[in-house]
Amino acid sequence: MTDLVDHPYQLEFYADPSGHQPVRHWLLADLSAENRRTVGAALYQILQQHGVGVCGTAFGRQLGRGLFEFRLRDGSLFVRIFCHALGDRVILLLGAYDKGRDPSERRQNREISLARSRLTEWQTRQRR
């Protein structure tokens, strides 16, 4: 987590009930070191600065029902990170994948559905 003075938005990794953090796992296991640096820099320089304000720009769009996507295109890297805004200053990272590896609409819809189910599960846990 970063200082709110430097970054208006704080990023939080969704963790399932067993503690597994899918976006963190994706960053560490599925991306090369170079791509991980690129995505990390974009999260730091764009998403932490603008939060849900990325929607309506080349970096994001609203998906409805509390979900938005952060988009990054850099060469063959074509990342989608699915997010939810918690209050005014926290962004929950729910899911991610490299659309450049699998650009199919079916994959995109599957990833959005998975992010929605994670959000629902997370919200249910928060109400307990």
N, CA, C and O atoms as a printed pandas DataFrame, in Angstrom:
     atom_number atom_name residue_name chain_id  residue_number  x_coord  y_coord  z_coord
0              1         N          MET        A               1    0.838   -1.174    0.000
1              2        CA          MET        A               1    0.000    0.000    0.000
2              3         C          MET        A               1    0.887    1.242    0.000
3              4         O          MET        A               1    1.979    1.242    0.568
4              5         N          THR        A               2    0.409    2.276   -0.633
5              6        CA          THR        A               2    1.236    3.470   -0.754
6              7         C          THR        A               2    0.649    4.625    0.035
7              8         O          THR        A               2   -0.504    4.578    0.464
8              9         N          ASP        A               3    1.431    5.631    0.215
9             10        CA          ASP        A               3    1.028    6.832    0.907
10            11         C          ASP        A               3    0.002    7.590    0.062
11            12         O          ASP        A               3    0.218    7.813   -1.129
12            13         N          LEU        A               4   -1.106    7.982    0.675
13            14        CA          LEU        A               4   -2.170    8.664   -0.063
14            15         C          LEU        A               4   -1.764   10.048   -0.536
15            16         O          LEU        A               4   -2.385   10.592   -1.449
16            17         N          VAL        A               5   -0.730   10.631    0.069
17            18        CA          VAL        A               5   -0.260   11.936   -0.391
18            19         C          VAL        A               5    0.328   11.809   -1.793
19            20         O          VAL        A               5    0.094   12.665   -2.646
20            21         N          ASP        A               6    1.088   10.746   -2.033
21            22        CA          ASP        A               6    1.717   10.545   -3.326
22            23         C          ASP        A               6    0.750    9.985   -4.366
23            24         O          ASP        A               6    0.858   10.300   -5.551
24            25         N          HIS        A               7   -0.188    9.161   -3.927
25            26        CA          HIS        A               7   -1.120    8.509   -4.833
26            27         C          HIS        A               7   -2.524    8.606   -4.261
27            28         O          HIS        A               7   -2.800    8.075   -3.185
28            29         N          PRO        A               8   -3.401    9.275   -4.971
29            30        CA          PRO        A               8   -4.764    9.439   -4.462
30            31         C          PRO        A               8   -5.497    8.119   -4.231
31            32         O          PRO        A               8   -6.413    8.058   -3.411
32            33         N          TYR        A               9   -5.106    7.064   -4.944
33            34        CA          TYR        A               9   -5.791    5.780   -4.822
34            35         C          TYR        A               9   -4.849    4.713   -4.294
35            36         O          TYR        A               9   -3.665    4.677   -4.629
36            37         N          GLN        A              10   -5.396    3.862   -3.473
37            38        CA          GLN        A              10   -4.677    2.735   -2.902
38            39         C          GLN        A              10   -5.183    1.472   -3.591
39            40         O          GLN        A              10   -6.388    1.306   -3.774
40            41         N          LEU        A              11   -4.278    0.591   -3.971
41            42        CA          LEU        A              11   -4.655   -0.665   -4.612
42            43         C          LEU        A              11   -4.672   -1.767   -3.569
43            44         O          LEU        A              11   -3.787   -1.851   -2.718
44            45         N          GLU        A              12   -5.701   -2.617   -3.647
45            46        CA          GLU        A              12   -5.822   -3.754   -2.749
46            47         C          GLU        A              12   -6.065   -4.997   -3.599
47            48         O          GLU        A              12   -6.931   -4.997   -4.474
48            49         N          PHE        A              13   -5.309   -6.042   -3.342
49            50        CA          PHE        A              13   -5.488   -7.300   -4.064
50            51         C          PHE        A              13   -6.610   -8.090   -3.407
51            52         O          PHE        A              13   -6.580   -8.332   -2.200
52            53         N          TYR        A              14   -7.598   -8.490   -4.197
53            54        CA          TYR        A              14   -8.626   -9.408   -3.713
54            55         C          TYR        A              14   -7.944  -10.694   -3.266
55            56         O          TYR        A              14   -7.050  -11.195   -3.947
56            57         N          ALA        A              15   -8.364  -11.229   -2.125
57            58        CA          ALA        A              15   -7.894  -12.528   -1.637
58            59         C          ALA        A              15   -9.111  -13.405   -1.389
59            60         O          ALA        A              15  -10.071  -12.977   -0.749
60            61         N          ASP        A              16   -9.071  -14.623   -1.892
61            62        CA          ASP        A              16  -10.184  -15.552   -1.660
62            63         C          ASP        A              16  -10.149  -16.012   -0.199
63            64         O          ASP        A              16   -9.222  -15.660    0.530
64            65         N          PRO        A              17  -11.141  -16.789    0.240
65            66        CA          PRO        A              17  -11.188  -17.204    1.657
66            67         C          PRO        A              17   -9.940  -17.944    2.136
67            68         O          PRO        A              17   -9.649  -17.941    3.332
68            69         N          SER        A              18   -9.203  -18.573    1.235
69            70        CA          SER        A              18   -7.982  -19.271    1.642
70            71         C          SER        A              18   -6.743  -18.365    1.603
71            72         O          SER        A              18   -5.641  -18.805    1.931
72            73         N          GLY        A              19   -6.927  -17.100    1.202
73            74        CA          GLY        A              19   -5.815  -16.154    1.164
74            75         C          GLY        A              19   -5.132  -16.014   -0.188
75            76         O          GLY        A              19   -4.229  -15.192   -0.336
76            77         N          HIS        A              20   -5.546  -16.800   -1.176
77            78        CA          HIS        A              20   -4.956  -16.727   -2.520
78            79         C          HIS        A              20   -5.340  -15.400   -3.185
79            80         O          HIS        A              20   -6.509  -15.013   -3.178
80            81         N          GLN        A              21   -4.364  -14.716   -3.752
81            82        CA          GLN        A              21   -4.575  -13.435   -4.432
82            83         C          GLN        A              21   -4.355  -13.638   -5.935
83            84         O          GLN        A              21   -3.213  -13.626   -6.396
84            85         N          PRO        A              22   -5.431  -13.825   -6.701
85            86        CA          PRO        A              22   -5.302  -14.158   -8.120
86            87         C          PRO        A              22   -4.524  -13.134   -8.952
87            88         O          PRO        A              22   -3.740  -13.523   -9.818
88            89         N          VAL        A              23   -4.721  -11.853   -8.713
89            90        CA          VAL        A              23   -4.012  -10.846   -9.525
90            91         C          VAL        A              23   -2.530  -10.847   -9.177
91            92         O          VAL        A              23   -1.685  -10.761  -10.068
92            93         N          ARG        A              24   -2.210  -10.941   -7.909
93            94        CA          ARG        A              24   -0.799  -11.007   -7.513
94            95         C          ARG        A              24   -0.154  -12.256   -8.117
95            96         O          ARG        A              24    0.965  -12.194   -8.628
96            97         N          HIS        A              25   -0.858  -13.388   -8.059
97            98        CA          HIS        A              25   -0.347  -14.636   -8.638
98            99         C          HIS        A              25   -0.112  -14.465  -10.143
99           100         O          HIS        A              25    0.923  -14.880  -10.664
100          101         N          TRP        A              26   -1.073  -13.856  -10.834
101          102        CA          TRP        A              26   -0.943  -13.618  -12.277
102          103         C          TRP        A              26    0.289  -12.762  -12.574
103          104         O          TRP        A              26    1.061  -13.067  -13.483
104          105         N          LEU        A              27    0.466  -11.700  -11.808
105          106        CA          LEU        A              27    1.627  -10.827  -12.016
106          107         C          LEU        A              27    2.942  -11.594  -11.865
107          108         O          LEU        A              27    3.859  -11.433  -12.670
108          109         N          LEU        A              28    3.021  -12.423  -10.835
109          110        CA          LEU        A              28    4.265  -13.115  -10.530
110          111         C          LEU        A              28    4.493  -14.377  -11.360
111          112         O          LEU        A              28    5.636  -14.709  -11.677
112          113         N          ALA        A              29    3.430  -15.075  -11.711
113          114        CA          ALA        A              29    3.581  -16.379  -12.369
114          115         C          ALA        A              29    3.406  -16.339  -13.880
115          116         O          ALA        A              29    4.030  -17.121  -14.597
116          117         N          ASP        A              30    2.567  -15.440  -14.369
117          118        CA          ASP        A              30    2.221  -15.472  -15.794
118          119         C          ASP        A              30    2.945  -14.434  -16.647
119          120         O          ASP        A              30    2.959  -14.546  -17.873
120          121         N          LEU        A              31    3.532  -13.447  -16.027
121          122        CA          LEU        A              31    4.194  -12.386  -16.798
122          123         C          LEU        A              31    5.705  -12.511  -16.718
123          124         O          LEU        A              31    6.258  -12.917  -15.696
124          125         N          SER        A              32    6.359  -12.156  -17.809
125          126        CA          SER        A              32    7.819  -12.075  -17.784
126          127         C          SER        A              32    8.216  -10.914  -16.874
127          128         O          SER        A              32    7.389  -10.063  -16.547
128          129         N          ALA        A              33    9.467  -10.884  -16.472
129          130        CA          ALA        A              33    9.950   -9.805  -15.611
130          131         C          ALA        A              33    9.737   -8.444  -16.280
131          132         O          ALA        A              33    9.340   -7.480  -15.625
132          133         N          GLU        A              34   10.000   -8.373  -17.579
133          134        CA          GLU        A              34    9.831   -7.108  -18.304
134          135         C          GLU        A              34    8.361   -6.678  -18.315
135          136         O          GLU        A              34    8.053   -5.517  -18.047
136          137         N          ASN        A              35    7.458   -7.607  -18.622
137          138        CA          ASN        A              35    6.035   -7.278  -18.644
138          139         C          ASN        A              35    5.517   -6.946  -17.251
139          140         O          ASN        A              35    4.652   -6.085  -17.096
140          141         N          ARG        A              36    6.040   -7.623  -16.248
141          142        CA          ARG        A              36    5.649   -7.337  -14.868
142          143         C          ARG        A              36    6.036   -5.904  -14.505
143          144         O          ARG        A              36    5.263   -5.200  -13.855
144          145         N          ARG        A              37    7.218   -5.474  -14.918
145          146        CA          ARG        A              37    7.645   -4.088  -14.662
146          147         C          ARG        A              37    6.734   -3.102  -15.388
147          148         O          ARG        A              37    6.365   -2.067  -14.834
148          149         N          THR        A              38    6.374   -3.425  -16.626
149          150        CA          THR        A              38    5.497   -2.548  -17.409
150          151         C          THR        A              38    4.128   -2.419  -16.744
151          152         O          THR        A              38    3.614   -1.312  -16.583
152          153         N          VAL        A              39    3.541   -3.551  -16.360
153          154        CA          VAL        A              39    2.225   -3.530  -15.717
154          155         C          VAL        A              39    2.323   -2.828  -14.360
155          156         O          VAL        A              39    1.464   -2.015  -14.020
156          157         N          GLY        A              40    3.355   -3.136  -13.594
157          158        CA          GLY        A              40    3.534   -2.483  -12.295
158          159         C          GLY        A              40    3.643   -0.977  -12.417
159          160         O          GLY        A              40    3.054   -0.239  -11.627
160          161         N          ALA        A              41    4.396   -0.520  -13.404
161          162        CA          ALA        A              41    4.538    0.925  -13.618
162          163         C          ALA        A              41    3.201    1.555  -14.000
163          164         O          ALA        A              41    2.880    2.654  -13.548
164          165         N          ALA        A              42    2.422    0.862  -14.831
165          166        CA          ALA        A              42    1.105    1.383  -15.233
166          167         C          ALA        A              42    0.146    1.439  -14.045
167          168         O          ALA        A              42   -0.608    2.400  -13.893
168          169         N          LEU        A              43    0.177    0.412  -13.212
169          170        CA          LEU        A              43   -0.668    0.423  -12.017
170          171         C          LEU        A              43   -0.298    1.605  -11.130
171          172         O          LEU        A              43   -1.167    2.309  -10.617
172          173         N          TYR        A              44    0.997    1.810  -10.957
173          174        CA          TYR        A              44    1.521    2.867  -10.104
174          175         C          TYR        A              44    1.261    4.266  -10.689
175          176         O          TYR        A              44    0.794    5.162   -9.986
176          177         N          GLN        A              45    1.567    4.437  -11.974
177          178        CA          GLN        A              45    1.509    5.763  -12.589
178          179         C          GLN        A              45    0.119    6.152  -13.100
179          180         O          GLN        A              45   -0.184    7.340  -13.211
180          181         N          ILE        A              46   -0.720    5.174  -13.409
181          182        CA          ILE        A              46   -2.026    5.494  -13.991
182          183         C          ILE        A              46   -3.169    5.163  -13.034
183          184         O          ILE        A              46   -3.928    6.048  -12.641
184          185         N          LEU        A              47   -3.291    3.884  -12.658
185          186        CA          LEU        A              47   -4.442    3.489  -11.840
186          187         C          LEU        A              47   -4.390    4.101  -10.449
187          188         O          LEU        A              47   -5.421    4.535   -9.937
188          189         N          GLN        A              48   -3.214    4.148   -9.821
189          190        CA          GLN        A              48   -3.125    4.753   -8.494
190          191         C          GLN        A              48   -3.299    6.268   -8.538
191          192         O          GLN        A              48   -3.623    6.879   -7.519
192          193         N          GLN        A              49   -3.094    6.871   -9.675
193          194        CA          GLN        A              49   -3.291    8.316   -9.799
194          195         C          GLN        A              49   -4.738    8.686  -10.125
195          196         O          GLN        A              49   -5.256    9.687   -9.631
196          197         N          HIS        A              50   -5.388    7.866  -10.963
197          198        CA          HIS        A              50   -6.707    8.246  -11.495
198          199         C          HIS        A              50   -7.860    7.379  -11.013
199          200         O          HIS        A              50   -9.019    7.775  -11.130
200          201         N          GLY        A              51   -7.560    6.198  -10.473
201          202        CA          GLY        A              51   -8.615    5.317   -9.991
202          203         C          GLY        A              51   -9.652    5.046  -11.058
203          204         O          GLY        A              51   -9.322    4.836  -12.225
204          205         N          VAL        A              52  -10.909    5.052  -10.650
205          206        CA          VAL        A              52  -12.003    4.769  -11.574
206          207         C          VAL        A              52  -12.104    5.837  -12.670
207          208         O          VAL        A              52  -12.808    5.646  -13.661
208          209         N          GLY        A              53  -11.406    6.949  -12.492
209          210        CA          GLY        A              53  -11.358    8.004  -13.504
210          211         C          GLY        A              53  -10.709    7.562  -14.809
211          212         O          GLY        A              53  -10.782    8.284  -15.804
212          213         N          VAL        A              54  -10.072    6.387  -14.827
213          214        CA          VAL        A              54   -9.515    5.878  -16.086
214          215         C          VAL        A              54  -10.634    5.526  -17.072
215          216         O          VAL        A              54  -10.418    5.471  -18.283
216          217         N          CYS        A              55  -11.837    5.289  -16.527
217          218        CA          CYS        A              55  -12.962    4.934  -17.402
218          219         C          CYS        A              55  -13.296    6.108  -18.311
219          220         O          CYS        A              55  -13.300    7.262  -17.882
220          221         N          GLY        A              56  -13.570    5.805  -19.540
221          222        CA          GLY        A              56  -13.830    6.849  -20.520
222          223         C          GLY        A              56  -12.566    7.323  -21.210
223          224         O          GLY        A              56  -12.617    8.194  -22.077
224          225         N          THR        A              57  -11.422    6.748  -20.826
225          226        CA          THR        A              57  -10.158    7.039  -21.503
226          227         C          THR        A              57   -9.705    5.738  -22.169
227          228         O          THR        A              57  -10.389    4.718  -22.086
228          229         N          ALA        A              58   -8.561    5.786  -22.819
229          230        CA          ALA        A              58   -8.010    4.573  -23.438
230          231         C          ALA        A              58   -7.614    3.538  -22.383
231          232         O          ALA        A              58   -7.376    2.378  -22.718
232          233         N          PHE        A              59   -7.540    3.949  -21.110
233          234        CA          PHE        A              59   -7.082    3.052  -20.053
234          235         C          PHE        A              59   -8.195    2.340  -19.290
235          236         O          PHE        A              59   -7.907    1.555  -18.386
236          237         N          GLY        A              60   -9.447    2.590  -19.627
237          238        CA          GLY        A              60  -10.471    1.888  -18.866
238          239         C          GLY        A              60  -11.868    2.087  -19.394
239          240         O          GLY        A              60  -12.143    2.964  -20.213
240          241         N          ARG        A              61  -12.761    1.215  -18.880
241          242        CA          ARG        A              61  -14.175    1.366  -19.185
242          243         C          ARG        A              61  -14.991    0.694  -18.101
243          244         O          ARG        A              61  -14.560   -0.273  -17.474
244          245         N          GLN        A              62  -16.188    1.236  -17.899
245          246        CA          GLN        A              62  -17.143    0.662  -16.962
246          247         C          GLN        A              62  -17.722   -0.617  -17.553
247          248         O          GLN        A              62  -18.041   -0.670  -18.741
248          249         N          LEU        A              63  -17.856   -1.637  -16.731
249          250        CA          LEU        A              63  -18.456   -2.902  -17.168
250          251         C          LEU        A              63  -19.820   -3.121  -16.531
251          252         O          LEU        A              63  -20.518   -4.079  -16.864
252          253         N          GLY        A              64  -20.203   -2.235  -15.616
253          254        CA          GLY        A              64  -21.492   -2.337  -14.953
254          255         C          GLY        A              64  -21.435   -3.193  -13.705
255          256         O          GLY        A              64  -20.507   -3.977  -13.505
256          257         N          ARG        A              65  -22.457   -3.024  -12.866
257          258        CA          ARG        A              65  -22.603   -3.789  -11.623
258          259         C          ARG        A              65  -21.361   -3.723  -10.741
259          260         O          ARG        A              65  -20.947   -4.718  -10.147
260          261         N          GLY        A              66  -20.773   -2.520  -10.670
261          262        CA          GLY        A              66  -19.659   -2.294   -9.761
262          263         C          GLY        A              66  -18.290   -2.675  -10.281
263          264         O          GLY        A              66  -17.304   -2.598   -9.548
264          265         N          LEU        A              67  -18.215   -3.084  -11.529
265          266        CA          LEU        A              67  -16.950   -3.563  -12.087
266          267         C          LEU        A              67  -16.468   -2.612  -13.187
267          268         O          LEU        A              67  -17.259   -2.108  -13.984
268          269         N          PHE        A              68  -15.155   -2.382  -13.211
269          270        CA          PHE        A              68  -14.559   -1.665  -14.339
270          271         C          PHE        A              68  -13.260   -2.356  -14.715
271          272         O          PHE        A              68  -12.692   -3.111  -13.926
272          273         N          GLU        A              69  -12.798   -2.089  -15.931
273          274        CA          GLU        A              69  -11.539   -2.689  -16.352
274          275         C          GLU        A              69  -10.497   -1.614  -16.572
275          276         O          GLU        A              69  -10.779   -0.534  -17.092
276          277         N          PHE        A              70   -9.278   -1.944  -16.156
277          278        CA          PHE        A              70   -8.106   -1.134  -16.433
278          279         C          PHE        A              70   -7.417   -1.797  -17.607
279          280         O          PHE        A              70   -7.130   -2.993  -17.565
280          281         N          ARG        A              71   -7.149   -1.035  -18.654
281          282        CA          ARG        A              71   -6.556   -1.564  -19.883
282          283         C          ARG        A              71   -5.149   -1.016  -20.074
283          284         O          ARG        A              71   -4.864    0.150  -19.797
284          285         N          LEU        A              72   -4.298   -1.883  -20.548
285          286        CA          LEU        A              72   -2.935   -1.465  -20.877
286          287         C          LEU        A              72   -2.516   -2.163  -22.147
287          288         O          LEU        A              72   -2.614   -3.385  -22.260
288          289         N          ARG        A              73   -2.050   -1.383  -23.104
289          290        CA          ARG        A              73   -1.520   -1.946  -24.344
290          291         C          ARG        A              73   -0.103   -1.422  -24.516
291          292         O          ARG        A              73    0.134   -0.214  -24.545
292          293         N          ASP        A              74    0.840   -2.364  -24.630
293          294        CA          ASP        A              74    2.238   -2.009  -24.799
294          295         C          ASP        A              74    2.872   -3.088  -25.672
295          296         O          ASP        A              74    3.227   -4.157  -25.175
296          297         N          GLY        A              75    3.016   -2.820  -26.955
297          298        CA          GLY        A              75    3.533   -3.827  -27.877
298          299         C          GLY        A              75    2.576   -5.001  -27.967
299          300         O          GLY        A              75    1.392   -4.815  -28.251
300          301         N          SER        A              76    3.070   -6.201  -27.729
301          302        CA          SER        A              76    2.212   -7.382  -27.781
302          303         C          SER        A              76    1.467   -7.613  -26.467
303          304         O          SER        A              76    0.585   -8.469  -26.400
304          305         N          LEU        A              77    1.809   -6.867  -25.432
305          306        CA          LEU        A              77    1.129   -6.961  -24.143
306          307         C          LEU        A              77   -0.187   -6.198  -24.224
307          308         O          LEU        A              77   -0.201   -5.012  -24.552
308          309         N          PHE        A              78   -1.282   -6.869  -23.929
309          310        CA          PHE        A              78   -2.620   -6.293  -24.051
310          311         C          PHE        A              78   -3.408   -6.712  -22.811
311          312         O          PHE        A              78   -4.218   -7.637  -22.863
312          313         N          VAL        A              79   -3.162   -6.021  -21.695
313          314        CA          VAL        A              79   -3.629   -6.433  -20.382
314          315         C          VAL        A              79   -5.022   -5.897  -20.073
315          316         O          VAL        A              79   -5.390   -4.783  -20.447
316          317         N          ARG        A              80   -5.782   -6.744  -19.371
317          318        CA          ARG        A              80   -7.058   -6.354  -18.784
318          319         C          ARG        A              80   -6.988   -6.705  -17.304
319          320         O          ARG        A              80   -6.712   -7.849  -16.943
320          321         N          ILE        A              81   -7.239   -5.718  -16.452
321          322        CA          ILE        A              81   -7.318   -5.942  -15.014
322          323         C          ILE        A              81   -8.702   -5.486  -14.574
323          324         O          ILE        A              81   -9.100   -4.348  -14.822
324          325         N          PHE        A              82   -9.425   -6.378  -13.923
325          326        CA          PHE        A              82  -10.800   -6.108  -13.521
326          327         C          PHE        A              82  -10.812   -5.617  -12.084
327          328         O          PHE        A              82  -10.207   -6.226  -11.201
328          329         N          CYS        A              83  -11.515   -4.495  -11.857
329          330        CA          CYS        A              83  -11.424   -3.765  -10.602
330          331         C          CYS        A              83  -12.797   -3.358  -10.083
331          332         O          CYS        A              83  -13.795   -3.366  -10.803
332          333         N          HIS        A              84  -12.803   -3.000   -8.797
333          334        CA          HIS        A              84  -13.984   -2.452   -8.131
334          335         C          HIS        A              84  -13.506   -1.319   -7.245
335          336         O          HIS        A              84  -12.507   -1.459   -6.541
336          337         N          ALA        A              85  -14.213   -0.191   -7.273
337          338        CA          ALA        A              85  -13.866    0.942   -6.414
338          339         C          ALA        A              85  -14.517    0.744   -5.048
339          340         O          ALA        A              85  -15.733    0.584   -4.942
340          341         N          LEU        A              86  -13.686    0.757   -4.007
341          342        CA          LEU        A              86  -14.163    0.662   -2.628
342          343         C          LEU        A              86  -14.147    2.060   -2.043
343          344         O          LEU        A              86  -13.078    2.589   -1.739
344          345         N          GLY        A              87  -15.290    2.655   -1.883
345          346        CA          GLY        A              87  -15.334    4.026   -1.383
346          347         C          GLY        A              87  -14.703    4.968   -2.389
347          348         O          GLY        A              87  -14.783    4.754   -3.599
348          349         N          ASP        A              88  -14.078    6.008   -1.874
349          350        CA          ASP        A              88  -13.512    7.042   -2.743
350          351         C          ASP        A              88  -12.047    6.835   -3.091
351          352         O          ASP        A              88  -11.548    7.475   -4.017
352          353         N          ARG        A              89  -11.340    5.963   -2.379
353          354        CA          ARG        A              89   -9.887    5.961   -2.542
354          355         C          ARG        A              89   -9.221    4.598   -2.630
355          356         O          ARG        A              89   -7.992    4.526   -2.656
356          357         N          VAL        A              90   -9.989    3.514   -2.676
357          358        CA          VAL        A              90   -9.379    2.180   -2.736
358          359         C          VAL        A              90   -9.911    1.447   -3.956
359          360         O          VAL        A              90  -11.111    1.456   -4.229
360          361         N          ILE        A              91   -9.007    0.815   -4.682
361          362        CA          ILE        A              91   -9.358    0.019   -5.854
362          363         C          ILE        A              91   -9.023   -1.438   -5.544
363          364         O          ILE        A              91   -7.878   -1.773   -5.239
364          365         N          LEU        A              92  -10.040   -2.297   -5.626
365          366        CA          LEU        A              92   -9.880   -3.725   -5.390
366          367         C          LEU        A              92   -9.595   -4.400   -6.722
367          368         O          LEU        A              92  -10.395   -4.301   -7.652
368          369         N          LEU        A              93   -8.453   -5.090   -6.822
369          370        CA          LEU        A              93   -8.042   -5.788   -8.044
370          371         C          LEU        A              93   -8.557   -7.223   -7.973
371          372         O          LEU        A              93   -8.107   -8.009   -7.139
372          373         N          LEU        A              94   -9.510   -7.564   -8.860
373          374        CA          LEU        A              94  -10.231   -8.834   -8.784
374          375         C          LEU        A              94   -9.740   -9.907   -9.746
375          376         O          LEU        A              94   -9.806  -11.094   -9.428
376          377         N          GLY        A              95   -9.258   -9.516  -10.896
377          378        CA          GLY        A              95   -8.826  -10.484  -11.895
378          379         C          GLY        A              95   -8.005   -9.799  -12.964
379          380         O          GLY        A              95   -8.050   -8.578  -13.111
380          381         N          ALA        A              96   -7.247  -10.598  -13.718
381          382        CA          ALA        A              96   -6.393  -10.032  -14.760
382          383         C          ALA        A              96   -5.986  -11.118  -15.744
383          384         O          ALA        A              96   -5.905  -12.300  -15.409
384          385         N          TYR        A              97   -5.734  -10.676  -16.965
385          386        CA          TYR        A              97   -5.157  -11.577  -17.967
386          387         C          TYR        A              97   -4.591  -10.758  -19.105
387          388         O          TYR        A              97   -4.886   -9.572  -19.254
388          389         N          ASP        A              98   -3.757  -11.427  -19.918
389          390        CA          ASP        A              98   -3.158  -10.796  -21.090
390          391         C          ASP        A              98   -4.028  -11.150  -22.291
391          392         O          ASP        A              98   -3.961  -12.264  -22.811
392          393         N          LYS        A              99   -4.831  -10.209  -22.720
393          394        CA          LYS        A              99   -5.738  -10.420  -23.850
394          395         C          LYS        A              99   -4.963  -10.651  -25.146
395          396         O          LYS        A              99   -5.504  -11.222  -26.093
396          397         N          GLY        A             100   -3.712  -10.217  -25.199
397          398        CA          GLY        A             100   -2.878  -10.458  -26.375
398          399         C          GLY        A             100   -2.623  -11.941  -26.602
399          400         O          GLY        A             100   -2.445  -12.373  -27.741
400          401         N          ARG        A             101   -2.605  -12.726  -25.523
401          402        CA          ARG        A             101   -2.404  -14.174  -25.630
402          403         C          ARG        A             101   -3.673  -14.897  -26.064
403          404         O          ARG        A             101   -3.608  -15.916  -26.752
404          405         N          ASP        A             102   -4.831  -14.370  -25.660
405          406        CA          ASP        A             102   -6.122  -14.978  -26.006
406          407         C          ASP        A             102   -7.137  -13.861  -26.194
407          408         O          ASP        A             102   -7.818  -13.474  -25.245
408          409         N          PRO        A             103   -7.242  -13.337  -27.421
409          410        CA          PRO        A             103   -8.106  -12.190  -27.665
410          411         C          PRO        A             103   -9.590  -12.528  -27.852
411          412         O          PRO        A             103  -10.384  -11.647  -28.180
412          413         N          SER        A             104   -9.964  -13.775  -27.650
413          414        CA          SER        A             104  -11.343  -14.182  -27.930
414          415         C          SER        A             104  -12.345  -13.495  -26.998
415          416         O          SER        A             104  -12.052  -13.226  -25.833
416          417         N          GLU        A             105  -13.510  -13.225  -27.532
417          418        CA          GLU        A             105  -14.593  -12.640  -26.740
418          419         C          GLU        A             105  -15.028  -13.614  -25.647
419          420         O          GLU        A             105  -15.408  -13.201  -24.551
420          421         N          ARG        A             106  -14.971  -14.903  -25.952
421          422        CA          ARG        A             106  -15.338  -15.922  -24.968
422          423         C          ARG        A             106  -14.439  -15.826  -23.728
423          424         O          ARG        A             106  -14.925  -15.895  -22.600
424          425         N          ARG        A             107  -13.142  -15.669  -23.940
425          426        CA          ARG        A             107  -12.204  -15.540  -22.809
426          427         C          ARG        A             107  -12.499  -14.271  -22.022
427          428         O          ARG        A             107  -12.525  -14.288  -20.792
428          429         N          GLN        A             108  -12.720  -13.170  -22.735
429          430        CA          GLN        A             108  -13.021  -11.899  -22.065
430          431         C          GLN        A             108  -14.266  -12.054  -21.189
431          432         O          GLN        A             108  -14.264  -11.633  -20.032
432          433         N          ASN        A             109  -15.320  -12.649  -21.728
433          434        CA          ASN        A             109  -16.564  -12.826  -20.972
434          435         C          ASN        A             109  -16.358  -13.738  -19.768
435          436         O          ASN        A             109  -16.933  -13.501  -18.706
436          437         N          ARG        A             110  -15.546  -14.774  -19.924
437          438        CA          ARG        A             110  -15.248  -15.686  -18.822
438          439         C          ARG        A             110  -14.496  -14.953  -17.700
439          440         O          ARG        A             110  -14.787  -15.147  -16.520
440          441         N          GLU        A             111  -13.532  -14.115  -18.080
441          442        CA          GLU        A             111  -12.759  -13.362  -17.088
442          443         C          GLU        A             111  -13.634  -12.339  -16.356
443          444         O          GLU        A             111  -13.490  -12.149  -15.149
444          445         N          ILE        A             112  -14.533  -11.685  -17.083
445          446        CA          ILE        A             112  -15.451  -10.723  -16.458
446          447         C          ILE        A             112  -16.378  -11.446  -15.489
447          448         O          ILE        A             112  -16.615  -10.971  -14.378
448          449         N          SER        A             113  -16.897  -12.583  -15.906
449          450        CA          SER        A             113  -17.777  -13.370  -15.039
450          451         C          SER        A             113  -17.058  -13.802  -13.766
451          452         O          SER        A             113  -17.625  -13.743  -12.675
452          453         N          LEU        A             114  -15.815  -14.233  -13.908
453          454        CA          LEU        A             114  -15.015  -14.643  -12.753
454          455         C          LEU        A             114  -14.790  -13.454  -11.809
455          456         O          LEU        A             114  -14.906  -13.605  -10.592
456          457         N          ALA        A             115  -14.476  -12.290  -12.350
457          458        CA          ALA        A             115  -14.268  -11.095  -11.526
458          459         C          ALA        A             115  -15.565  -10.727  -10.800
459          460         O          ALA        A             115  -15.530  -10.354   -9.627
460          461         N          ARG        A             116  -16.692  -10.828  -11.477
461          462        CA          ARG        A             116  -17.989  -10.546  -10.833
462          463         C          ARG        A             116  -18.252  -11.516   -9.681
463          464         O          ARG        A             116  -18.714  -11.105   -8.617
464          465         N          SER        A             117  -17.961  -12.796   -9.891
465          466        CA          SER        A             117  -18.206  -13.774   -8.821
466          467         C          SER        A             117  -17.263  -13.515   -7.638
467          468         O          SER        A             117  -17.668  -13.675   -6.486
468          469         N          ARG        A             118  -16.035  -13.125   -7.902
469          470        CA          ARG        A             118  -15.115  -12.785   -6.812
470          471         C          ARG        A             118  -15.618  -11.572   -6.040
471          472         O          ARG        A             118  -15.548  -11.542   -4.812
472          473         N          LEU        A             119  -16.124  -10.575   -6.756
473          474        CA          LEU        A             119  -16.646   -9.391   -6.092
474          475         C          LEU        A             119  -17.833   -9.760   -5.201
475          476         O          LEU        A             119  -17.906   -9.317   -4.055
476          477         N          THR        A             120  -18.749  -10.556   -5.712
477          478        CA          THR        A             120  -19.914  -10.985   -4.930
478          479         C          THR        A             120  -19.471  -11.741   -3.684
479          480         O          THR        A             120  -19.975  -11.491   -2.590
480          481         N          GLU        A             121  -18.533  -12.660   -3.849
481          482        CA          GLU        A             121  -18.022  -13.444   -2.721
482          483         C          GLU        A             121  -17.346  -12.526   -1.708
483          484         O          GLU        A             121  -17.551  -12.692   -0.506
484          485         N          TRP        A             122  -16.557  -11.575   -2.155
485          486        CA          TRP        A             122  -15.858  -10.639   -1.274
486          487         C          TRP        A             122  -16.879   -9.798   -0.502
487          488         O          TRP        A             122  -16.748   -9.616    0.709
488          489         N          GLN        A             123  -17.899   -9.284   -1.206
489          490        CA          GLN        A             123  -18.925   -8.460   -0.557
490          491         C          GLN        A             123  -19.677   -9.261    0.509
491          492         O          GLN        A             123  -19.999   -8.736    1.576
492          493         N          THR        A             124  -19.954  -10.528    0.215
493          494        CA          THR        A             124  -20.641  -11.382    1.192
494          495         C          THR        A             124  -19.792  -11.545    2.445
495          496         O          THR        A             124  -20.315  -11.476    3.557
496          497         N          ARG        A             125  -18.494  -11.759    2.281
497          498        CA          ARG        A             125  -17.598  -11.885    3.439
498          499         C          ARG        A             125  -17.527  -10.594    4.242
499          500         O          ARG        A             125  -17.422  -10.633    5.468
500          501         N          GLN        A             126  -17.584   -9.447    3.563
501          502        CA          GLN        A             126  -17.483   -8.165    4.268
502          503         C          GLN        A             126  -18.716   -7.903    5.113
503          504         O          GLN        A             126  -18.625   -7.225    6.137
504          505         N          ARG        A             127  -19.864   -8.423    4.710
505          506        CA          ARG        A             127  -21.118   -8.210    5.461
506          507         C          ARG        A             127  -21.187   -9.050    6.735
507          508         O          ARG        A             127  -21.977   -8.749    7.630
508          509         N          ARG        A             128  -20.370  -10.094    6.828
509          510        CA          ARG        A             128  -20.411  -10.982    7.998
510          511         C          ARG        A             128  -19.781  -10.348    9.199
511          512         O          ARG        A             128  -19.733  -10.961   10.266
